[in-house]
Amino acid sequence: MSYTFTNNAIAKLASAITSTDTALNVVTGQGVLFPSLSGGDVFRARLKSSTALEIIEVTARSADAFTIVRAKEGTTAAGFAAGDEIRLCLTKEVSEEFFQRGEIDTDGTLAADSDTKIASQKAVKTALDLKAPLASPTFTGDPKAPTPSPGDNDTSIATTAFVAAAVAALVNAAPGALDTLKELADAINDDASFAATMTTALAAKAPLASPTFTGHVDVPTPTNSTDAATKDYVDSAVSAAAVAALDDIGDVVAPTPSTGDVLTWNGSDWVNSPATGGGGGSRATVTKTTASLGNNSVENGTVTLAKTSALLAITADRACRVVLYQTSTDRTADASRAVGVPPTPGLGVLFEAVFPTSETIRLGPVALLTNGDGTPATSIYYAITNLSGATSTVQIDFLHLALES
């Protein structure tokens, strides 16, 4: 609220008012002598008759019509007649709203315990010179600030307590030898590609489960039944078990054996007898050509060989992957296995080869192929993958020896 003034603001009431009226009208054209009011502005005025004086507060004026608050500053609301005077005046209460010179400090300092005096411009400037600016302040001494909550990520000032807590959370009880970035860098030999280095190193290692070794493999001399056997261990065991004749083996009765005889079980002993089937067959080559396959596409099918046969060699006319199975169920279970990943033990994978180009692989020892269906058939299940880089058929030649027709 602000008090407003104009000079020589005096008018006559255009009509009488009672002691309870909150509006009045002045003679037409005299309202303009008084201040225009807006935004909470007011002014004080005095009503005067031959018998009464009353101070009022005018809160709104529209031309010659005034909205008023009665009986201000201890005066009593009264009735006034047309022609009585209304005068804008500076009253006691209004004058007390303005500062007296004695209420202003002039010594250039701010009195911390004074609530009755106003600081001079010099005192305010002196005090402000001791304050830091809001933009890019430079503090001295030991400035303090509220410590943000842990994890805060905003523009709050980070105190030493906040930083200490953040560092402690980063270290998170790491051992003293590994609780700094320098120690961690030393631990990984300053290798910025440590993960790739470890991946490469691990790729050169064999898995614990069903490893496939290459080259020359050395193992310790076995000491119990679950140890890997060395060649020396096997040679020694074979030598110790060597016999001069079949008759030296328990449960074997082989009087006067003949060429081509085989051992058969007669219910109590193994005895020699002429061979009656199997064996003695001829080698044969069976060719299988797939349909046209896109690169990395797979064809599942069967190749007719024998119920059981020995695979002696296999030839591919282009880069491909060939996997042979006992049953179609085994093939389905193995379908997602990647190249280079050993098959699950006992799954029924009979043979696998990856051809980088057209070539022939001669097997030594030979691979034993057998049909594992409930009723054995002469079909061997295969999965052939085209790896040539282009769409084409894949031709595979199987050189085998039938053992069970």
ABEGO torsion letter per residue (X at the ends): XBBBBBBGBBBBBABBBBAABABBBBBBGAAAABBBBBGGBBBBBBBBBAABBBBBBBABBBEABBBBBBGBGGBBBBBBBBGBBBBBBBBAAAAAABBBAAABBAAGBBBAABAABBBBAAAAAAAAAABBBABGBBBBEBBBBBBBBBGBBBABBBBAAAAAAAAAAAAGGBBAAAABAAAAAAAAGGBAAAAAAAAAAAAABBBABGBBBBEBBBBBBBABAABBBBAAAAAAAAAAABBABAAABBGBBBBGBBBGBBBBBAGABBBBBBBAEEEGBBBBBBBBBBBBBBBGBBBBBBBBBBABBBBABBBBABBBBBBBBABAAAAAAAAABBBGBBBBBGAGBABBBBBABBBBBBBOBBBBBBBABABBBABBBBBBBBAAGBBBBBBBBBBBBBABX
